[in-house]
Amino acid sequence: MSEPQASTLAQTLADIEESSSVILNQGIPRLMAALADPEALQDVLVDIGEELAHILYHIRDAKYYGYVVERVESSSG
């Protein structure tokens, strides 16, 4: 792996870690607190979905992990 690709991959993994941390440290507590309020629950689920979309973007953007996307797409069809 060339140095620019390694740097990109390191940044990708850091961004994935950040989104994972947001889900774990903010999303899950908010989710538990919102269980009795359908409107609040919907908002939390959307916010968690946005973080998941951010993670997916980075997985797709990291050419090194292209096989992961291919594997998931081929197993869902």
C-alpha positions in Angstrom: 0.0 0.0 0.0 1.4 3.4 -0.9 1.8 6.1 1.6 -1.1 8.3 0.4 -3.4 5.3 0.5 -2.2 4.5 4.0 -2.9 8.0 5.1 -6.4 7.9 3.5 -7.1 4.6 5.2 -6.0 5.9 8.6 -8.3 8.9 8.2 -11.1 6.6 7.1 -10.7 4.4 10.2 -10.6 7.5 12.5 -13.8 8.8 10.9 -15.5 5.4 11.4 -14.3 5.3 15.0 -15.8 8.8 15.6 -19.2 7.8 14.2 -19.2 4.6 16.1 -18.4 6.5 19.3 -21.3 8.9 18.6 -23.7 5.9 18.2 -22.4 4.2 21.3 -22.1 7.2 23.6 -24.9 9.4 22.4 -27.3 7.4 20.2 -27.8 4.4 22.5 -28.5 6.5 25.6 -30.9 8.7 23.7 -32.5 5.6 22.2 -33.1 4.1 25.6 -34.5 7.4 26.9 -36.9 7.8 23.9 -38.5 4.3 24.0 -41.7 5.7 25.5 -42.0 8.6 23.0 -42.6 7.6 19.4 -41.7 11.0 18.0 -38.4 11.2 19.9 -37.7 7.6 19.1 -38.0 8.4 15.4 -35.6 11.3 15.7 -33.0 9.2 17.4 -33.3 6.4 14.9 -32.8 8.9 12.1 -29.7 10.3 13.8 -28.3 6.8 14.3 -29.0 6.1 10.6 -27.1 9.2 9.6 -24.1 8.0 11.5 -24.4 4.5 9.9 -24.6 6.2 6.5 -21.4 8.1 7.3 -19.7 4.8 8.3 -20.9 3.2 5.0 -19.6 6.1 3.0 -16.2 5.7 4.5 -16.1 1.9 3.9 -17.1 2.5 0.3 -14.6 5.3 -0.1 -11.7 3.2 1.2 -10.7 1.3 -1.9 -8.7 -1.1 0.3 -12.0 -2.4 1.7 -13.9 -2.6 -1.6 -14.2 -6.3 -1.1 -16.3 -5.8 2.0 -18.9 -3.8 0.0 -18.9 -6.4 -2.8 -19.4 -9.2 -0.3 -22.3 -7.5 1.4 -24.0 -6.5 -1.9 -23.6 -10.0 -3.3 -25.1 -11.7 -0.2 -28.1 -9.4 -0.1 -29.2 -10.2 -3.7 
